[in-house]
Amino acid sequence: MRGTDDKGQEVHESTKTTDKKTAEALRIKREGKLLQEVVHGKQAVVTFHEAVESYLDNGGSPRFLGTFDEVTRQWSGLMKELDGVLLKDISQDRMNKIAATLYPNCQYDTINRQLWTPFIAIWRNACRAEWATPKLWVRAKKPKGTNVTSIKAKRVGSYPVDYATGWRFVQGLGVANQIIMTILFYTGLRPIELFVMETSQVNVPGRWITIPKSKIGEPRGVPIHEAVVPLLTDMVENRPGKLVRTWEGAPFTVYDDNGGQMKKAIAAARLRTHVFDVAPYTARHSVSTQLVVNGVHPHIKDQIMGHAADDMSRLYTSVPQPKLIEAINTLPTFQDWLDADWMKSPVALTHRRAKTLKKAEREAGTRALAAWVARRTAAA
């Protein structure tokens, strides 16, 4: 298709078909869309799919949006529900119905995390491009009243543990994953931030990590606890590139829906240690909670966690901030954790895997897991 639009800009697009009738139909459809845009503006013609593409191009995450089946040529999830839908036709009522369809028996926090958070991020990106009108979308709300029955216990990774429990769990992992969990417990980083981090982002002498783009779209700085200085020093000096690696020395692959590659290791560590309350995100909640317990000022805590930023921190994200470093150093340490050989030589020992579970250990762990699940179910 060749021609010019109302602004005199050349349009040169392929219909991606060799069938003349199909190509002609697509041409007519495209012309109609251009005409609509001329008459009513961009907001009248942009689809949700186009908004998603723009969101992803600007660094957004595809997580929870759905997957595309190459065989059936069909989307799943949110993309399926809004495939071909114009942004102007998406309403609160429509989104509520989609929530009921995709997450019929889920708690409000799951619906917010997996539906509303990505959708609102896409909508805001579209608003910045002037493709959509800002709206006050109403997320799923926690049921009120004394007769509300909890559907299930809290998801592991959504609440903190004490550092003694964290260390007990870490001991059940191989070195590659011990490194990851230790860094998370002593920085408060989001797991995804660590998986994609380069060594160039880590200023060990300054006790500072720079995140170019955080979850809220702004760069931020993260203080480093003294406990992980020997660990990070070895990694930065002796293994440039991606900061954390698998036991084979390869960078972690970050999947759209499943984070990194730790699921099997986490599951096995739980059976070894009988600690079932720890997941990668647990460390972040533990850092936040411990800082509160230690009396750290809420604004300092929020800056460390990336929940808040002042004008100074936005402007100088790569400049270490003494108050934040002082606060992170209030987190508790354990001498045997500090003295672990891999804390001083992580690069050389990354390949060391956790011991294989023996049959008796696996059976004992499985029984302990069943008892833990039963207690949680009874308490929910």
KEPAVO-187680 format. One record per residue: x, y, z of N, C-alpha, C, CB in turn. Coordinates in steps of 0.001 Angstrom, whole numbers, plus 500000, padded with zeros to 6 digits. Each point is the difference from the previous one (the first is absolute). Glycine has a CB too. Layout:
N
XYZXYZXYZXYZ;...
//
This chain:
380
500851498818500000499149501182500000500889501234500000498147498770501224;501616502137497816500777501222499893499068501198499925501856498756498849;498609502379501675499222501224499947500494500970501037498028498747499164;501201502313501077500351500983501018498806500228500907501655501102498449;498630499221502813498914500283500926499678501495499982500688498043501448;498445502400499484499566501390499998501113500983500319497779499195500659;503315500307499938501125500859500346501072500001498926499525499567502387;500190499720496527500963499941498904501094498970500193499526502361499621;500346496827501426501000498969500249499690498761499171500368500886502327;500677498532497105499817498842499137499632498759500811501635500983498376;497359498294501124499602498731500602500436498883499062498018501064501205;502844498079499277500500498872499194499974498765500888501487501509498551;497460497698501315499810498846500871499688498766499172499190501496501843;501208497355498690499705498728499338498732499388500597502464499628499539;496705499782499609498817499301500487500337498589500466498597501359498449;502631498215501237500501498675500408499124498858499469500954501060502060;498550499133496720499225498941499359500191500091498485498296500014501894;501603498852497428500119499976498538498625499933499333502234498872500220;496729500998500586498642499935499465499475501421499752499586497806501221;500048502487497525499606501351499613498743500471500726501037499591497780;497969499527502358498761500388500665500243500347501468498725498530498422;502095500630502229500326500261501401500773501300500140500034497540500451;500931502659498633500809501214500033499127501237499808501964498711499115;497071501205499959499105501129499742499130500297501214499988499419497566;499536499542503101499192500179501202500809500671501104498649497982499383;502610501596500737500871500602501010500294501466499670501021497744500441;499136502541498254500246501385499593498817500892500368501454499185498120;497354500332501605498788500765500304499885500237501509498857499023497963;501448499925502801499930500105501461501010501022500516499244497604500137;501963502379499285501047500929500422499630501432499642501713498194499718;497729501999499102499569501336499580498906500531500926500590499441497617;498512499650502756498924500392500910500542500447501342498484498404498853;502533500886501617500598500351501286500680501358499920500326497568500521;500399502690498371500667501282499824498983501140499937501875498843498794;497005500897500537498951501010499908499404500286501379499495499258497648;500263499679503115499483500163501360500942500846500843498846497787499819;502449501963499997501000500735500775500000501473499616501398497924500172;498435502356498538499965501386499531498801500732500594501148499320497864;497691500017502111498757500633500437499902500098501520498910499133497940;501421499762502761499744499929501447501260500011500869497959498750499433;503222501158499953501231499986500781500480498593500314499321502167500966;501887497758499546500643498709500268499229499157501015502185501065499485;497190499577501485499302499261501042498845499169499454500644501783501593;498887498544497220498860499284499423500395498701499324498898502176499687;502431497631500062500400498849499175501003499046500654499580501451498074;501035498954503032501032499153500604499381498825500747501497501996500205;499014496802499510499509498783500659500838499673501228499174499138497794;500289499987503031500742499559501185501302499323499578497840499711501282;502116499526497635501203499308499515501099501011499675498574498130499073;501069502963500258500981501032499676500541500656501268498839500403497813;500296499796503155500426500586501271500985499085500719497802501191500178;501959497497499742500912499029500617501363500040499319498046498534500607;501960501525498069501268500056499262500812501226500400498929498788498085;500402502350502051500682501229500425500538499860501416498509501344498501;500680498065502373500399499775501400501254499129500072497593500209500723;502447498713498494501153499101499993501226500687499398498448498031499821;501339502766499136501113500736499380500631500980500970498889499765497788;500318500706503173500489500958500987500509499324501270498396501655499082;501824497044500835500604499286501126499038499311500935501762501617499841;496947498338499810499029499316500842500189498493499980498411501852499581;501052497483501437500122498547500114498807499288499361501319500306502110;498937498609497137498897499235499415499330499057500994501170500150497828;499321499827503399499471499075500991498506500222500231502254499924501081;496996499014498946498551499971500259499141500512498842500559500301502378;500055500038496506499200500493498877499386498870499186501464501999499912;499151496832500142499523498864499223501082499483499069497678500900500133;502090497963499248500960499412499069499331499753498650501249498929501919;499571501046497034499494499808498644500305498593499528500302502439499508;498679496827500086500153498634499504500277500047498497498450499096501810;502741500493497783500387500064498594499173499052499130502303500624500724;497172498328499880499219499015499230498588500528499743501346498111501009;497976502315500041498618500471499857499921501468499599499324498322501698;501831502389498440500058501438499718499058500780500921500584499491497604;499286500032503622499102500624500962500771500423501253498084498613499118;501435502476501480500559500452501269499260499361501172500677502169498927;499973497850502212499342499598501241499981501204500929500743497574499740;498568502294501390500023501022501035499404501333499590501979498881500848;498602502192499692499483501342499761500043500366498523500745500649502283;500301498924497015500105500302498572498850499379499216502487500123500233;497083498696500165498869499353499328498712500795500236501120497748500263;498682502666500975498759500692500353499876501368499326500040498797502178;501104501844497545499973501345499424500608500058498599500127500902502309;500001497947497052500570499950498659499105500765499018501075497768500523;499487503225498814499249500784499020499106501069500579500076498034498609;499878502092502703499113500978500650500655501381500008499005498175501445;500255502833498170500500501370500035500104500476501447498979500465497735;502031500327502543500165500518501360498767500768500457502464500133499623;496930500607499455498839500818500366498786499157500411500835501744498425;499188496975501219498872499124500320500206499191501278499543499870497575;501597500329503086500276499262501237499451500789501185502081498952498987;497037500432501758499357500659501139500276499241501291498212500877498480;501436499749502632500145499343501302499173498721500041500403502228501100;498371497831498396499128498831500008500593498867499182498028501494500284;502533498844498587500608498970499147501181499344500706499274501263497950;501558499528502700501153499454500703499567499146501194501352501987499272;497598498409501424499491499188501111499545498629499515499294502089501186;500062497880497644499547498729499429501191499133499578497885501121499216;503169499514500256501207499269499628500655499406501243500335501518498012;499684499250503076500570499505501263499239498763500478500722502344500611;497953497700499278499176498855500418500231498791499107498286501586500879;501993498656497840500237498895499051501366499359500215498523501145498339;502508499686501796501370499484500102500358499504501396500617501564498195;498808499065502842500367499659501380498742499801500851502155501307499765;497042497674499906498692499827500657500064499683501489499187499232497830;501864500086502623500055499586501407501228500537500717498752497953499381;501733503190500149501241500540500557499733501130500983501173499363497902;499791500835502989499903501095500954500262501334499309500724498459501849;498863502589498813500123501343499424501446500353499670497982500680501286;502985498909499562501390500373499748500566499303498763500289500367502451;499254498400497296500427499295498791499444500702498755500092497818501285;498636502568498770499373500700498869500707501323499747497785498918500519;502548501791500531500697501280499837501392499808499410498709500917501932;502001498082498565501372499765499547500048499533498545500630499435502351;498465499647497278500101499363498702499139500646498915500492497926501216;498536502889499173499152500652498996500115501520500047498434498072500154;501215502512500986499909501449500059501351500694499909497966499712501351;503057499773499302501310500666499964500556500090498581500437499168502313;499625499720496926500493500142498621499075500820499112501119497818500273;497565502026499903499064500748499155500147501510500217498403498052500074;501664502375501192500113501427500290501333500556499506498516499695501998;502545499498498082501301500437499482499924500235498491501169498719501833;498137500392497461499809500149498547499167501246499706500147497493499694;498803502709501092499119501155499785500754501311500227498020498613500709;502786501438500330500769501220500282500986500289498883499760499585502452;500857499367497020500919500187498877499259500556498787501432498114500853;497345501387498914499177500491498892499604501459500226499136497667499609;500601502701501638499652501385500310501167500942499716498404499183501746;502808500366498566501177500830499728500161500245498503501106499092502061;498458499932497133500065500146498548498778500724499444501355497912499900;497740502502501006498745500665499634499108499107499139501185502194500118;498859496509500168499149499023499321498746499704500810502028499003498933;497990501381502327498884499685500888499795501135500997500452497531499745;498379502496500855499669501007501007500269499432501395498246501019498472;502427499723502386500244499500501365498694499640500709502070501409500113;497937497432500549498822499540500725500392499537501398498906499327497835;500175500794503096500221499483501349499439498581500066499893502341501017;500914496686498531499557498607500015499869499502501426501103499609497789;497855499656502494499756499457501346500476498552500038498003501545500349;503015498213500445500550498650500133499093499134500879502334500921499712;497986497785500327499281499090500895500273500402501446500148498116498305;498835501813502533500139500422501388499888498836500964499072502200499369;501591497954501754499932498981501048498586499977500583502473500298500536;496918498521499548498640499911500565499974500525501435499515498012498527;499411502675501834499871500550501351498985499209500818500604502269499123;499514497835502190499033499355500874500597498840500769498229500683498433;501116498917502610500492498931500867499647498616499487499806501556501899;499273498362497130499579498694499497500753499559498750497779500465500958;503250500325498651500770499666498807500920498825500307499896502397499197;500039496585499985500849498818500176501199500087499075498007498613500657;503182501189499878501211500031499183500012498796499070501258501222501817;499067499015496902500020498913499023501203499100500200498797501458498385;502346499158501914501213499209500166501003500774500850499611498862497777;501448500435502643501046500637500782500824500915499103500075498029501575;500688502850499052500836500915499232500987499234499123499765501714501814;500476498843497016500937499393499058501422500162500534498442500477498050;502345498430501909501399500081500412500707501010499098499991497586500835;500767503312499790500633501062499244499286501325500162500775498307498391;498045501664502262499235501233500203500086500489501444498452499292498171;502380500058502645500156500410501395501438499716500448497534499541500471;502928501100500599501399499858500421500252498789500882500182502442499847;501108497253500329500436499038501024501141500668500761499316497936498601;501010501537502571501140500547500725501288499521499334498673500062502165;502428500619498106501257499701499308500588498646500389500421502439499897;499287497095501299500469498663500393499353498943499114500332500774502381;498375499391497352499299499073499109500536500125498581497945500138501440;502309501093498139500553500214498665501328499293499830498838502189499896;502049497906501097501310499356499922499862498477500007501030501979501159;498043497511499635499794498547500032499584499499498617499345500121502442;499811500644496873499564499612498663501142500095498993497692500779500558;503076500290499504501094500217499044500988498840500027499741502480500280;500450496920500898500952498891500119499568498765499206500609500862502254;498133499080497341499520498860499232500129500169498502498457499570501834;502160501525497720500146500280498574501418499725499510498205501719500199;501943498173498476501318499977499391500575501403500019499364498044498539;501941502099501234500670501291500143499401501080499096502073498768500603;497629500908498148499457501003499080498740500651500564500954498712498078;498182500480502491498756500518500573500192500576501403498767498326498639;502246501183502089500334500606501290500439501452499800500674497739500914;500089502490498012500463501354499679498802500916499746502136499065499017;496924500459500182498826500803499655499197500360501246499916498887497756;499757500115503043499170500249501174500705500910501005498919497772499660;502396502080500465500758500841500933499969501461499564501487498052500542;498730502188498170499950501372499490498609500592500217501766499449498282;497198499757501465498629500486500190499727500339501462499264498616498049;501219500540502870499758500234501428500774501205500545499599497556500247;501459502877499045500797501115500515500001501239499099501408498306501107;497630501748497966499818501213499192498520500385499894502070499410498699;497023499602501348498586500279499789499638500139498533499976501108502196;500930498483496914499718500061498565498806499125499635502424500443499560;496879499923499371499015499101499406500779498904499270498238501867499751;501311496875500305500732498929499316500289500308498539498935498408501551;500078502149497722500201500279498579501107501021499796497598499478499569;502534501481501364501071500997499894501363499339500109498486501737500976;501617497252499868501268499293500181500304499095498812499667500082502477;499328499226497001500221499077498888500574500699498764498123498610500875;501474502633498894500451500708498789501165500957500275497673499821499118;502804500227502103501023500973500382501366499698499396498751500354502102;501953500708497492501361499910499508500962500394501120499238500505497632;501982498971502317500991500345501029500324501495499982500963497689499816;498860502945499027500286501436499880499041500848500846500873499582497686;498008499829502737499038500731500824500383500001501476498234499403498357;502773499798502000500357499805501403501272500770500345498912497735499961;500945503228500914501125500796500494500330499504501407499337502043498590;501539496953501490500290499390501301500684500989500945500198497771498872;500850502953500684500628500957500928499017501026500553502117499695498752;496912500723500423499020500979500446498817499370500710500697501429498126;499286497212501924498894499257500641498656500379499357501305499911502180;498654500061496469498837500531499303499739499245498697500451502242501019;498280497515498699499561499376498750499067500977499288500217497643500975;499954502507497725499141500893499224499065499188499121501778501775500021;496931498479500103498977499354499174499541501026498960499242498452501918;501056501335496791499654501000498978498505500260499890502016499299498770;497184499637501402498558500169499876499313499039500957500216500723497580;499080499824503402499339499174501009498597499641499548501358501084501805;497920498204499053498635499572499695499070501189499751500385497960501389;499870503162499300499137501169499839500481500905498867499456499884502436;501545499640496804500447500727498820501111500996500246497752499707499161;502699500444502085501046500954500320501280499279500395498267501656500725;502897498937499004501255499412500486500077500130501515501151500551497821;499616498588502809500152500107501452501337499440500427497526499831500299;502893500547500885501224499468500569499685499088501164501238502037499278;499573496921500914499770499008501057501276499853500830498292498767498564;501625501389502760501187499846500840500403498538500159499352502078501206;501922497700499023500548498650500172500391499796501464500840499976497600;498708498933502997500363499639501378501451499513500028497585499386500538;503098500929500553501406499587500142500177498492499883500375501979501454;498598497262498915500108498534499984500313499455498615498402499922501892;501092500745497058500181499458498650501115500692499230497596499420499995;503201501415500677501106500680499318501045499015499468499620501977501483;500858497037499324500963499041499446499417499212498820501041499818502272;497707499798497839499310499242498951499973500802498700498585498842501741;500944502395498332499861500828498802501353500430499441497806500798500869;503156499403500000501339500380499532500563498947499061500389501259502128;499531497487498280500507498899499165499226499906498690500687498756502069;498015501393497976499170499861498804500255501125498997498272498850501388;501849502373499109500225501152499116501400499963499386498402501352501389;502587498286499424501387500015499521500338498822499094500604501185502079;498801497651498182500432498791499303499002499412499011501326499564501978;497484501040497892499027499464499048499127501134499453499992497774501217;500551503040497885499217501116499444498831499494499165502064501416499981;496945499442499841498788499611499264498841499883500967501367498779498272;497790500218501508498871499777500903500526499657501393498547499209498073;500864501419502931500513499841501364499778498591500529499562502415500402;499200497059499491499730498657500530499892498996498858498809500997501987;501624497787498279500040498948498976499451498683500564502000501118498916;497691497966500179499598498654500395501234499228500456498052500033498373;501750498763502131501139499192500455500931499657498838498575499053501837;500920501036496932500835499744498820500752501245499541498392498231499319;501366502889501353500680501237499652499301500821498934502066498873500616;496721500716498986499251500726498969499064501019500643500132498000498471;499573503109500831499031500957500536498633499346500163501261501887498923;497978498559502041498647499477500196499099500456498865500327499999502495;498803499108497064498989500358499006498766500485500743500892498303498318;498633502869501301498812500554500636498805499731499109501353501791501162;497731497372499324498821499642499235498876500992500247500671497598500101;498427502530498914498897500961500082499154499800501248499969500091497521;499709498642502774499046499732501074500616499405501253498332499683498253;502948499892501679500521499200501096501311500486500598498864498141498944;501502503112500797501214500509500616501243499300499506498670500571501974;502187498991498935501257499367499621499899498503499913501169501861501053;499881497444499409500060498549499882500278499362501363500803500226497619;498448500146503391500273499546501355498933499087500580501233502084500303;497699497656498980498872499271500579500392498640500564498535501178498400;502180498029500812500388498661500461500945500086501181499710499119497685;501225501825502272500961500161501095499295500425501285501783500606498339;497247500289501532499233500461501166499214498834500604499820502322499000;499525496900500143499198498861500469500865498984500732498420500339498089;502762499370501364500894499029500634500548500529501322500607499120497737;499710502173502310500518500596501243498962499938501107501464501519498658;497276498628500987498938499911500996499949498603500616498696501749498753;501476497240500411499988498626500520501235499725500854498690499263497989;502463501341501663501227499779500769499930500668501369501279499855497860;498198501373502156500053500811501220498715499991500815501618501412498829;497285498112500579498666500053500617499572501451500256500416497750501072;500129503167498139499585501410500030499175500234498740502076500758501337;496638499448498824499087500078498844499469501415499755499356497637500449;501089503314500388499478501368499913500881500938499187498947499624502191;502035499841497086500937500873499298499942499803498491501470499951502005;498457501166497283500103500064498546500886501208499703497681498908499592;502777501275499167500866501152499729499450501342500466500815498735498080;497878501488501755499429501295500368499873500170501518498762499995497831;501355498890502904499941500071501465501074500931500544499084497670500070;502083502306499293501119500806500490499651501486499999501598498268499147;497737502180499795499633501421499906499042500395501124500316499905497505;498673499258502757499075500276501095500721499970501349498128499015498644;502847500101501484500747499881501253500850501236500249500035497516499733;500604502997499210500794501224500126499108501154500453501585499193498204;497285500977501120499089501099500320499517499922501444499287500068497606;500293498745502810499481499813501364501086500220501042498321498377499116;502876501096500630501084500125500969500435501455500170500754497690499401;499218503064499517500354501420500099499002500744500888501047499901497709;497673499739502181498975500601500859500261499624501456498316499921498111;501944498794502137500279499512501353501212500720500592499027497753499395;501962502531499739501240500640500467499838501508500220501283498242498776;497520502280500950499751501417500254500474500929498905500171499462502359;500079500014496457500411500841498870498829500891499592501651498237499199;498630503020500528498954500954499619499251499487498768501359501916500953;497304498178499049499208499475498879500442500512498631498116499835501574;502265501427498318500406500539498702501319499385499536498809502142500538;502116497641500392501268499343499666499735498571499551501235501445501661;497906497879499079499632498621499643499391499947498607499620499472502422;499463501449497297499330500015498694500974500308498871497895500716501125;503109500102499140501012500281498984500830498750499702500085502401500754;500272496867500287500767498762499815499205498988499184501181500406502177;497531499501498106499157499019499324499536500461498617499262499229502239;501007502039497429499568500508498702498550500411499959501689498569499000;497708501664502181498600500419500071499846501513499964499512497943501292;501595502766498955499942501455500039501341500557499545498301499954501879;501665501267497617501234500668499589499820501495500152500560498142498389;500510502540502046499936501459500039500753500550498790499845500009502548;500117501304497285500623500619498830501491499704499920498288501794500105;502376498173501037501434499739500032500316498585499518500229501623501895;499018497399498617500277498612499635499657499725498537499560499326502368;499439501384497090499668499831498584501125500537499110497546500177500560;503039500929499875501025500653499187501339499281500077498830502159500358;501468497290500822501327499403500212499878498542500447500918502267500601;498460496926498564499775498590500386501298499219500145497816500092498826;503242500340500503501266499261500068500890500469501153499862499673497534;499699501350503199500796500528501116499572499328501302500275502217498808;500649497087501874499653499322501262499450500979501030501778498302499544;497195501260501182499368500833501027500291499396501374498165500723498386;502646499960502413500430499464501304498856499563500914501960501467499799;496934499281500221498897499643500897499388498649499628499532502438500342;500379497293498360499435498723499554500959498856500295498718501191498202;502577499057501618501014498974500287500012499692501496501400500774498032;498512500267502782499953499808501455498782499170500400501191502192500324;497673498073499027498766499280500327500084498531499610498726502119499694;501796497574499118500054498611499538500920499179500900499563500752497632;501431499915502954500951499294500867499428499657501372501812501177498805;496935499208501452499352499584501246499414498592499884499484502402500497;500483497050498276499479498635499830500895499006500731499005500623497764;500433498350502869500791499061500808500877499081499149498199500077501712;502904499494498869500904499051499336500256498808500912501086501879498706;499399497043500704500345498787500755501417499600499603497558499224500119;503267500506500860501414499774499742500243498832499048500480500923502250;498748497982497910500232498867499098499572500327498567499672498433501933;499387502468497902499626500475498651501163500812499415497518500060500633;503023500867500184501115500831499550501250499170499697499073501881501356;501114497025499388501213499188499866499903498922498924500414500431502389;498447499426496967499855498980498949501033500250498903497520499762500499;503123499157499022501077500175499025499538500688498721501063497975500937;497704501769498630499496500606498771499713501493500148499035497796499412;500903502706501830499814501439500214501263500777499628498357499504501839;502785499815498163501269500656499663500480499632498603500588500000502418;499031498822497097500452499553498664498814499488499183502270499397500944;496739501434498810498799499541499293500254499570498559498719501515501449;502174499168497857500242499678498590500579498600499861500371502429499502;500611497247501319500650498684499918499082498870500444502179501118500401;496855499200500487499164498943500578498574499965499450501371500201502036;498328500646496996498637500049499444499512498644499515500431502344499341;500491496847500143499624498693499417499576498982501053501588500451498147;498694499808503139499700499010501044498502499929500246502235500416501066;497212498417498710498560499810500125499637499470501386499855499572497531;498887500540502813499529499455501280500067498479499945498478501998500372;501675497388500786500064498543500058498670499390499553501685500141501872;498417498765497380498798499318499522499206499452501182501162499407497839;497546500806502131499143499489501071499965498474499989498612502088499874;501676497317501268499861498555500114498520499656500172502323499792501018;497336498974498729498608499579500045499358500311501352500538498200498352;500171501495502718499458500234501345499814501498500261501118497888500810;499827502933498703499897501452500182498808500561499225502493500133500322;497333499376498450498883500463499181498662499628500646501431499777497938;498489498998502569498748499559500628499703500801501263500364497704499071;500683502567501720499824500794501223499565501429499644501753498595501190;498876501957497788499643501343499556498578500067499481502377500399499449;497216498571499830498644499949499455498965499924501117500881498877497940;499419500340503090499085499913501142499908501337500726500548497564500248;500601503084499920500021501310500661499220501033499187502233499443501021;497891500479497662499266500915499124498494499786500129501944500026498410;497640498716501619498572499690500131499444500527501325500325497951498571;500464501909502498499568500490501309499908501522500002501059498003501097;499903502648498250500010501463499905498780500503499222502521499984500103;497189499367498783498828500373499187498718499827500810501216499319497894;498682499579502867498806499742500799499808501085501057500282497536499609;500819502883501020499909501056501026499552501327499380501814498856501333;498703501466497501499624501237499319498539499989499573502350500233499216;497227498603500293498600499865499559499047500159501169500722498480498152;499639500909502987499149500064501189499917501434500552500617497611500532;500500503128499316500058501356500554499363501033499076502077499353501201;497759500290497509499482500976499016498537500321500244501638499148498330;
//
